[in-house]
Amino acid sequence: MVDQRFPKSCRLLDSKAFEHVFGKPDFRVSNKYFLIIGCWTEQEHPRLGIIVAKKNIARATQRNRVKRIVREAFRCRRAALGSTDLVVLARKDLQFLENNDSRSFIHALMDEIEKKKPSA
């Protein structure tokens, strides 16, 4: 059974961690609805930060829905991502997508990240 919890150790919690990813990103993948910036780390597990700006998605319920979808995708793919810090930014018009469409867009980007993963 795969562990699909989302403990604090799998989250980017402070501004220093976000600045590290934004300062020197190792990769960047995007589509019309999401931008994922990331860097490879020495930690044994990936970590996730989510940014959903009020400017892009006005309603709090929609912002929370997007965050849930991103966290779910991360939990499902965590083992395949390797040691990386990811920051996911939501773009405009994402709130108009159905949940399944949002999931498919985020999973497609995570597929690209898996392909970019350095071989150990």
C-alpha positions as CSV (number, residue, x, y, z in Angstrom):
1,M,0.0,0.0,0.0
2,V,1.4,3.4,-1.0
3,D,1.5,6.1,1.7
4,Q,-0.7,8.9,0.4
5,R,-0.6,11.2,3.4
6,F,0.5,14.8,3.1
7,P,2.6,15.5,6.2
8,K,4.3,18.8,7.0
9,S,7.6,17.3,5.9
10,C,6.2,17.2,2.3
11,R,5.3,20.9,2.3
12,L,7.2,24.1,1.5
13,L,6.3,26.0,4.7
14,D,8.4,29.2,4.8
15,S,9.4,32.0,2.5
16,K,13.0,30.8,2.5
17,A,12.0,27.5,0.9
18,F,10.0,29.3,-1.7
19,E,12.8,31.8,-2.4
20,H,15.2,28.8,-2.9
21,V,12.9,27.4,-5.7
22,F,12.3,30.8,-7.3
23,G,15.9,31.9,-7.0
24,K,17.5,29.1,-8.9
25,P,15.0,26.8,-10.5
26,D,16.3,23.6,-12.2
27,F,13.2,23.2,-14.4
28,R,10.0,24.9,-15.3
29,V,7.0,23.3,-17.0
30,S,3.7,24.9,-17.9
31,N,0.5,24.9,-19.8
32,K,-2.4,27.3,-20.1
33,Y,-3.6,26.7,-16.5
34,F,-0.6,25.8,-14.4
35,L,3.1,26.7,-14.0
36,I,5.4,24.4,-12.0
37,I,8.8,25.6,-11.0
38,G,11.1,23.2,-9.3
39,C,14.6,22.4,-8.1
40,W,16.3,19.1,-7.3
41,T,17.2,18.6,-3.6
42,E,19.2,16.3,-1.5
43,Q,16.2,15.4,0.7
44,E,14.7,11.9,0.5
45,H,11.2,13.1,-0.4
46,P,9.6,15.8,-2.6
47,R,8.0,18.9,-1.2
48,L,5.2,21.0,-2.5
49,G,4.2,24.6,-2.4
50,I,1.0,26.0,-3.9
51,I,0.3,29.5,-5.0
52,V,-3.2,30.4,-6.1
53,A,-3.5,34.2,-6.4
54,K,-6.7,36.0,-5.7
55,K,-6.0,38.1,-8.8
56,N,-6.3,34.9,-10.9
57,I,-9.1,33.1,-9.1
58,A,-11.3,35.4,-7.2
59,R,-13.5,33.1,-5.1
60,A,-12.0,31.4,-2.1
61,T,-14.0,28.2,-2.7
62,Q,-12.5,27.9,-6.2
63,R,-9.0,28.6,-4.9
64,N,-9.4,25.9,-2.3
65,R,-10.7,23.5,-4.9
66,V,-7.6,24.1,-7.0
67,K,-5.4,23.5,-4.0
68,R,-7.1,20.2,-3.2
69,I,-6.7,19.0,-6.8
70,V,-3.0,19.9,-6.8
71,R,-2.4,18.2,-3.4
72,E,-4.2,15.1,-4.6
73,A,-2.1,14.9,-7.8
74,F,1.1,15.4,-5.7
75,R,0.1,12.7,-3.2
76,C,-0.6,10.2,-6.0
77,R,2.7,10.9,-7.9
78,R,5.0,11.7,-4.9
79,A,7.0,8.5,-5.2
80,A,7.8,9.0,-8.9
81,L,8.8,12.7,-8.5
82,G,12.1,12.0,-6.6
83,S,13.9,14.5,-4.4
84,T,12.5,17.8,-5.6
85,D,10.9,21.0,-4.3
86,L,7.9,22.1,-6.5
87,V,6.0,25.3,-6.5
88,V,2.7,25.1,-8.4
89,L,1.2,28.4,-9.6
90,A,-2.4,28.5,-10.8
91,R,-3.2,30.7,-13.8
92,K,-6.3,32.6,-14.9
93,D,-9.4,30.8,-16.1
94,L,-8.6,27.6,-14.1
95,Q,-11.8,28.0,-12.1
96,F,-13.8,27.4,-15.3
97,L,-12.4,23.8,-15.8
98,E,-14.1,20.7,-14.5
99,N,-12.2,18.7,-11.9
100,N,-11.3,15.9,-14.3
101,D,-9.8,18.4,-16.8
102,S,-7.8,20.2,-14.1
103,R,-6.5,16.8,-12.9
104,S,-5.4,15.9,-16.4
105,F,-3.6,19.2,-16.9
106,I,-1.6,18.9,-13.6
107,H,-0.8,15.2,-14.2
108,A,0.5,16.0,-17.7
109,L,2.9,18.5,-16.2
110,M,4.0,15.9,-13.6
111,D,4.7,13.5,-16.4
112,E,7.0,16.1,-17.9
113,I,8.8,16.5,-14.5
114,E,9.3,12.7,-14.2
115,K,10.9,12.7,-17.7
116,K,13.3,15.5,-16.6
117,K,14.3,13.7,-13.4
118,P,18.1,13.2,-13.3
119,S,19.2,9.6,-13.2
120,A,20.8,8.5,-10.0
